[in-house]
Amino acid sequence: MAGKAVLEWRTFNVWCKQIKKITKDLLNKEVIEKFKSENTSEIYSDDIGWLEDIVRCVNPKAAGSDLEGELTRRLMKYYSAVRAFHAGCPRNVSSYYEKGLLPLDPETLRSAVKSHFLGGDFPELSESDLDAVIEDTSLETRVGRIYFNLDERILIEQCGHYLLYGSEYATGIAAGLNRNRNDRTKDYKKSLKNLGKPTMFICDVPWNMISEGTKGELTRTFIAELFRHLKTPSYRPTMIDFGFSIRCCLPPAQIAGHYHPEGVRDPIG
């Protein structure tokens, strides 16, 4: 039902038919035939000018239209949310279903990091050691954000540190402790590993939480994959690294479920 479907990267056979249906008047038979006849060698997802040129050639009246904007509006009307994945290493998941996914709060995380490193297991560390590293550990791209990826395989196979060590900010602080102390006998990062359980959260992120830039990028990505399939019918999208963030809490109702992945690759070592 329109407005109830979720746009999910890995269900290509589903969204391929759906997007064809909701764009059939705009990306019609003539546009597709023109695309195939031109034997377009490059289909870019960062710029759909190649498609705009074809649409305008077939329909000169569309010369001044915003194709990307119109396609985005149609996706937003048909789909209620975009399915994406959030990786973590919580000790239990119950709070996520009570409070939702919360943006990074520096004070809360700093307090947790201090409790871990100053709790008695690391007598060589002082609070001043922690404060010095915390001061030097950047929060610029982390604070107030929640990160997702369209494809959980990326998080398992290439970015397993989120699943094994938890917060990237905490891992950065641990790495800073090693640098500052110049002590190769201890690896403070390792102490963070498996404090919780690797957990993949399946999330349906509503459009109104997604930035305008990311909405356009999502549209271009899905449309490009559709046309790659139209060019080569045997083509199917493979693993993609499409990360994005939101700047608000993702409510519990938008968490569709979770699982504990196995075989997570440790990129830290």
N, C-alpha and C positions, 0 to 999 in steps of 0.2 A: 504493500500500500504506500502511495506517495507520502513522503514526510515521515515514514516509519522505518524505511530501509537504512542500513548502515553501509557506508562505503568502505570495503575491506580489500586491501591490496591482494591478498593471496587467493581470493575467490574470483579469479579472472573470468571464468565462464559465466558467472553471474553478472558481474558489473559490466562486462563487455556488451551483453544483450541489453542491459538496462540503459547504458549510456547511448547506445545506438537508438533505442526507442525514444528517449527524451530529447535527442538532437536530430531526429530524422528529417525534420523540415529544414534545418539549418545545414547539417552535414548530410545532404541528400544524395541520391543516386548519382546525379550529375557531378557533384563535388568529388565523390569517391572515384568515379570513372576518370575524371580529369586528373586526380591524384595518381591513379594507377598508370594512366597514359604518359604522364610526365616522368615516370620512373624515378621519383625523388630518391636520391641516394642518401641524403642526410635528413633525419627527422630529429629535430632538437626539442628538448623538454624545457630549456631555459628561455626559449623564445619561439612562439608559434607563428612568426611572420610567414614561414613557409606555407602554413595552412590559410592564413589570412589572404595571401596572394591568390590562392586557388579559389577561395570562396568569392572574392571580389571579381575574379575573372569569369566565373560562372554566373554571378549575380552582381552586375555593376552597381546596382542600387545599394549594395552593402558596403560601398567604398568608404563611407564615413562611420561605419558601425564599430563598436568595441567587441570584437569576437571573444576575446578572453573573458571580458566582463560578463557577456551574455552566457557563455558556457558555465562560468562559475555560478551565476544566479540559478541556472537550471539544476546544477548539482546540489546547491543548497536547498532548493525547493523540493527535490525528490528525496534526498538523503537527510536524515535527522542528525547524523553524526559521522565522524570518521573513526574507524577502528584503529587504535594504535596501542603500543605496548610500553609499559614502564617497568624497568628492572630494578630490583632492590634485594636487600638481604636482612629483612626484619626478623626479630625474634619470635613474633607472632603477628598474624595478619588481622586480628579482630578489630584493632583500632582503625584500620583502613576502611572497614565496612561500617564503622561508627562515625568517623570524622571525614572520610574521603582521603584523597591524596592532597597533601598540603605543600605549598611552596616552601623552599628552604628558608628556615628562620635561623639567622646566624647565632643568636644568643643561645637558643636551645641546643644547637649542634655543638657549639663551643663548650657548653656545660657538660654535654655527654662525652666529648673528647677528653676534657680534663678529668672527668670521673674515671675514664678508662686508663689514662696514662698516669694518673696520680693516686690510683686506688691501692697501691702497695706492690704491684707486680714489677714496677720499674723504679726502684729506689734511687737510681742514678739521676732521675729526672726531677726537676723542681718546677714550681709554677712559673717562675721567670723564664725557664726554658720553653715552656708551652706558650707563654705570652709573646715571646720574641718571634716564634715561628708563626703563630696565629696572625701577628701583625704583618708578616711578610707574605702570607698566603692570600692570593687574590680571590675576591668574591664577585668580581665584575660581571661575569657571565653566569653566575649561579644563584645569587640571592633573589628571592621572590619568584623563582621559576620552578616549573615541573617539566622534566624532559621526557619525550616519547620518541619512538621510532615506528614507522609503518610496518616494519618487518622484524619480528622478534628473532629471526635467525641471525641477524647482525649482532644483536645484543648477546647471543649465546656464543657465536663463533668468533667474533672479533672484538667485542666490548664486554667481555666477561667480568671485568673488574667491578662493575656495578652489582652483579649478582653474587660475587664472591667476597667483596670487601665492603659493599655498601656505598656510603656517600663518597663521591669523588673529592669533596672538600676535606673530609676526614682523612682520606688517603693522602691528599696533598700535604696535610699537616704532618702526618707520620713520615712522609718522605723528607720533609723539611727538618724534622728532628735528626734524621740520619745525616743530612748534609751539615747541619750546624755542629753536631758533635763529632763529625768525622770518625765515627766508630763503625768499623766494618764487621764487628763481632755480633752486632744485633741488627735485625731488620724490623723496624717498628711497624712497617706496613703489614708484615706477616701476622702481627698480633691482632689485626683487624679481621683477618680472613676467617670466614665461617663463624663469626660471633652470632649470626642468625642463620637463616636458611635461605639459599638462593630461591628467589620468588619472582615470577613473571606475572604482572598484572595486565589483564586484558581490559582495555578501556575504550569506551565510546565517547570520543571528545566532541561536544556540540560545536557547531560552526561559530556560534557567537563567542566562544572562548579562543578561537583561532585568529591570529593576526591577518590583516588584509594581504600582506605579502605572502604569507604561507598559503592562504586560500588560492591565490593565483598560481603559486608553485605546484600545489596539489592538482589543480585543473590541468596545467600544462603537462604534468607527469602522466596522468591517466590518459589524456587525449593522445599524447605521443605514443604510449604503449598500444592504444587502440589502433592507431594508424600503422604501427609496425606490424601488427597482426593482419591488418587489411592488405598490406604490401606482401607479406609472407604468411599465408594462412596457418602454416605449421608453427609459427612463432608464438611463444608464450613468455610472459614476463618472468624473470628469475629474481633472485635475492636483490634487494635494493637497500641502500643506506639513505634513508630519508628521515632525518631527525628534526624535531621541532619542539618548541616549548610554549607553555601558556603561563600567564601571570596571575592565576587565581586558583582557588581550591577546586579540584575535580570532585563533585559530590559523590557520595557512596552509590547512589542510584546509577551513576555512569560507569561503575566498575562492573564489568560483565562477568568477571571471574578471575581466577588465578591458578597457576600451577607451579610446580617445582621442577625446573628443567634439569636434566642430567647431561653429563658430557660437556659441561661449560669449560670453554678454553680460558686459561688464565694468561692474560696478556702481560701481566706484571712479572710472572715467573715464580 
